[in-house]
Amino acid sequence: IIKITHDLCRDETSRSPDPDWLYRFFEMAKTIYGESMQNLWARILKQEILKPGSTSLKALALLETITQREAQALQRACSLACTFGSDGSNKLITGFRQPENGMRRYFKPDLAERLALGSFKLPFTDLMLLMDLGLILRTELESGLLDPASSLPLSGQGQTFMLTPLRKGARIYYYRFSPTGNELAKLVGQKSHSEYLDALIALLSRAFSINSDVGSTVNEKA
């Protein structure tokens, strides 16, 4: 791990990590044998040398116990994660709900539109696994009622979109990463997943007018 860290370093300004952190890090790192996990621990060490306090001991202790399968589940979850609104926490969007138009709203209940994460190699069993590890909160959450008068920024896959509800009262459903999950997500990074992004935007376009940061517009009114 130390050798990999050395190879990762460039002409960068280093700082002095906390001695207690370093001691605990090396004690835990002794038990890490898998190549991919050693690479991850090397990135953690480099980041801590550059910016002390980047990774908590709590996150390290959890990471020490994670199996290769669990780490792969986290990587897949990170590839589907996004942020929206003013909250910088990673989220997994699972769908939306919007009210019916006109008189139909009095007689027909709002129906939720769903995105199957299992179609993108994140089955519910993996989601439960990450919940058991404390990396994703167990309860599916929903945003507040969204208003067409204001737009909601959504970022993911290196792109930013502005979502404007087509009707008043639209809501987004999602799972939120825990603080430790967000911490580890920064270390794991996000792999490109254009197929998922296309499916997410297609789903949300049924309830939102969507403008991307490159100026294109998606608007498919149901």
Buried (B, 14 or more C-beta within 10 A) or exposed (E): BEEBBEEBBEEEEEEEBEEEBBEBBEEBBEEBEEEEBBBBBBBBBBBBBBEBEBBEEEBBEBBBEBEEEBBBBBBBBBBBBBBBBEEEBBBBBBBBBBBBEEEEEEEEEEEEBEBEBEEBBBBEEBBEBBBEBBBBBEEEEBBEEBBBEEBBEBBBBEEBBBBBBBBEBBBBBBBBBBBBBBBBBBBBEBEEBEEBBEBBBEBBBBBBBBBBEEEEEBEBEE
